[in-house]
Amino acid sequence: MNKTNLIKEVSKKSNLSQRESMNALNAITEIITQTLKRGDEVSLLGFGKFEVSQRKERMSINPKTKEPILIMAQKVPVFKVSKTFKAQMH
């Protein structure tokens, strides 16, 4: 499902117009993004948790040149599924 399809489904389920649904979805993604940028997490009970994980510095290999390269430490967003949501998938 892409963003357009998600907006249509939100519109159907919520009785909002597609424009209102798009605005709501954009607001939610912006809030989650800004919260993660601050280093905080977003927890949605029964769904999951968005948080920032710290990846360590590591060595890898450049696939073109086969030479070793250093990949710097970095922060990456991650999503962890809740146990409740995971149980619903079975």
N, C-alpha and C positions, 0 to 999 in steps of 0.2 A: 504494500500500500504506500502510495506517495503522499505528499503534503496535500495536494488537491483532493485526492480521494478521502483523506482524513478529515479535511474541512467539510466535505459533503456529508460524511457520516456524523460528525459532531452536529452539524446543522439539523439533520434528521432527528437525532436522539434528544437534542436540547430545545427544539422548537425555536432556535435562533436563526436569523438569516445567514446566508453563506458569508456575507461581509462581517457580520458580528462574530461568527465562528472563527473566521480568519484572524480578526483582531484579537480574540481571546487566545487562540493558539500562538500567535506572534508574541503576545504579552507573556504567556507562560514560558515560552522558550527563552525570551529575553531575561525574565526573572531568574530562571534556572542558570543561564549563562553568567549573569552578573553575580549570583550567589556563589557559583563555583570559582569565579575569578577572585573573589574575596577569600577563598580558601574554606568556605563553609560547605555544608552538605544540604541536600534537599531530600527529605524522607517522605514518601507517600505510603501511608499505612495500607497494607494489603497489596501493594504494587511493587515497590522497591525503593532503592536509595541511589541518588546521584551524588558522587563525591569525587574528590581529586586525589589521585594516587601519584606518589613520587617514584619515578623510574631512576635507577642508579646509572651512573656512568658505566659504559661497557665497551668492549672491543667487538668489532664485527669485520666483515670482509666486503669490500666494494665488488659487486658482481661483475662489473665490466673489466676492471683492472686486476682483480684477485688480490689486491693489496689490502693489508689491514688498515682499518680506520677506527677512530675513537668516536663513539656516539656519546654526546654530552648528557648529563643528567637532565631530566625534564619532568614537568608536571603534566599529567594526562587525565582527562575526565573518564570516569568509569561508572557503570551502572550495575548494581547488584540487585538481583531479583529477590523479592521477599519469599519466605517459605509458603505463605498462603497462596501467592500467585503461582508459584512453582507446582504446588499440589493441584491447582485447578487445571494444569496442563496435562495431567495424566488421566 
